Amino acid sequence: MAYNGYGDGWFLYTRDGLRDSMRWENYLDGQEDYEYVWLLNATINDLETRGILDGVQAAAKRIELDSIVNSITLDRWHYCDHPATLYNGREAIGSMLHAFSAFTNITAIGEADWNPLG
């Protein structure tokens, strides 16, 4: 069980077997979103390092990524008002990754060792 210590309850419940809660599903979605943003940033870095994107192009793609993220959340307390904004952001990031997949092995980038805090 995953009691978080802040009084927010449990992520998983047992009642005739293990059951997910909406909180657990949202937590997992957030983890996946973080990895999606990380993967796009790592892909842009890879393409820039290998000379496929020049500095100006890479900077433009980073600005585009920042714009997507900022349309969803500006900071810890301000989020978008409609779920379509989140889904559109995921779609835009996915489209960029798909376009970049012609130039690099995104699977290898995603499976490489990484430190999200460093």
C-alpha positions in Angstrom: 0.0 0.0 0.0 1.1 3.5 -0.6 0.1 5.8 2.2 1.9 9.0 1.6 1.9 10.4 5.2 0.0 13.6 4.4 -3.4 12.3 5.2 -4.4 11.8 1.6 -5.2 8.2 2.0 -4.2 5.2 -0.1 -3.4 4.7 -3.7 -4.4 1.0 -3.9 -7.2 -0.8 -2.1 -7.8 -4.4 -1.4 -11.4 -5.6 -1.7 -11.7 -8.9 -3.4 -8.3 -8.3 -4.8 -6.1 -5.3 -5.5 -7.9 -2.2 -7.0 -6.5 1.0 -8.3 -7.8 4.4 -7.1 -8.2 7.5 -9.2 -5.4 9.0 -7.2 -3.1 6.1 -8.3 -4.1 6.5 -11.9 -3.5 10.3 -11.8 -0.1 9.7 -10.1 0.9 7.3 -12.9 -0.3 9.7 -15.6 1.9 12.4 -14.0 4.9 10.1 -14.0 4.3 9.3 -17.7 3.9 13.0 -18.6 7.2 13.8 -16.8 9.0 11.0 -18.8 7.4 12.2 -22.0 8.8 15.8 -21.5 12.1 14.4 -20.4 12.3 12.2 -23.5 11.6 15.1 -25.9 14.2 17.2 -24.2 16.8 14.4 -24.3 16.0 13.8 -28.0 16.5 17.5 -28.8 19.8 17.4 -27.0 20.8 14.3 -28.9 19.9 15.8 -32.2 21.8 19.0 -31.4 24.9 17.1 -30.2 25.0 15.0 -33.4 24.6 18.1 -35.6 21.1 17.2 -37.0 19.7 20.4 -35.4 21.8 23.5 -35.1 21.7 25.7 -32.0 18.9 27.9 -33.3 16.7 25.0 -34.3 17.3 23.2 -31.0 16.5 26.4 -29.1 13.3 26.8 -31.1 12.2 23.3 -30.3 12.9 23.8 -26.6 10.8 27.0 -26.7 8.1 25.0 -28.3 8.3 22.4 -25.6 8.3 25.1 -22.9 5.2 26.6 -24.5 3.4 23.2 -24.4 4.3 22.7 -20.7 3.3 26.3 -19.8 0.0 25.9 -21.5 -0.7 23.1 -19.1 0.8 24.4 -15.9 2.7 27.6 -15.2 3.8 26.6 -11.7 2.9 24.4 -8.8 -0.4 26.2 -8.2 -1.7 27.1 -11.6 -3.0 24.5 -14.1 -5.1 24.4 -17.2 -8.9 24.5 -16.8 -9.8 21.9 -19.4 -8.5 18.3 -19.9 -8.3 18.9 -23.6 -5.3 21.2 -23.0 -3.4 18.3 -21.4 -4.4 15.9 -24.1 -3.4 18.4 -26.8 0.0 18.9 -25.1 0.6 15.1 -25.0 -0.4 14.9 -28.7 2.0 17.8 -29.6 4.9 16.2 -27.8 4.1 12.8 -29.3 4.1 14.4 -32.8 7.5 16.0 -32.3 8.9 12.7 -31.0 7.5 10.9 -34.0 9.0 13.4 -36.4 12.4 13.1 -34.7 12.3 9.3 -34.8 13.4 9.5 -38.4 16.7 11.0 -37.3 17.6 9.2 -34.1 16.8 6.1 -32.0 14.4 7.4 -29.5 14.1 4.0 -27.8 17.8 4.0 -27.0 17.6 7.5 -25.6 14.6 6.5 -23.4 16.4 3.4 -22.1 19.7 5.1 -21.4 20.7 5.8 -17.8 19.3 9.1 -16.6 19.1 11.2 -13.5 15.9 13.4 -13.5 17.2 15.5 -10.6 20.7 16.2 -12.0 
